[in-house]
Amino acid sequence: MRFTVNEYSKHFNISKEMVYAKLRQKRLNYIMEEGVTYIIVSQDSEQETVQKADTKEEVTPPTPPPVRPKTTVGTIIALYQRENQHLKHRIKELEAKIDKLIDDKEQMLIGERDRIEQIYSTKDEQLKTILNLVNTKLMLSQDHTIHDVDVSEEEEVIEHQGFVELKKYLKTLELDSRQRKMIKKRFAAAYGHDSRILQQNGAFYLDFDRFDYSDLLDPNL
């Protein structure tokens, strides 16, 4: 069978432009007679063309992709505000943790300082006690060097060295018996941790050349 371009277009229900395009692409067999173009179509080609046309008509166009909603300026601002609030909350939590750590560290340092001060205070008291014991032993060792001297001579030696017996010194003061007892008790209580108080043969001695005893001898305290 042969068709003109117009007949081919109507028979196969396609546009003339499509027919001419196929002719140019040499996809159709055709002949020219007296200036007229005839398209040669075999029976098989006609059936195939009809089937293609039917298939083309049955093809469902593809579903377009879903349209995403447009991101507006308000949406972006709201997103940034939520993120900003979250960051502020996290910053507050971190600041609270840092403050707690600083407080714990300060308390630990204060406790360590108090412990060290207590240790030094205890050591200082122990050192004073040791010095008093050393002074007492020195005085005792000096006393042992005098073997054939009686009590009166021993007192003269002590007084000559600058020491004065407390009991003898109190007799020189205008004090009543109650006041003298009070001062003796004060010296006894301070002995062992006050390096000014010296003891020899059970008696307390004063060294006015080296120490001031006004606080211990004041009867009004």
DAJODA-V615116 format. One record per helix or strand. SS is the DSSP state (A for helix, B for strand). FROM is the first residue (numbers start at 1). LEN is the number of residues. Records with the same first field share a line. If there is no record, write none. Layout:
SS->FROM-LEN ; FROM-LEN
This chain:
B->2-3 ; 29-5 ; 36-5 ; 163-3 ; 198-3 ; 203-5
A->5-7 ; 16-9 ; 43-16 ; 73-72 ; 151-10 ; 166-6 ; 177-14 ; 214-4
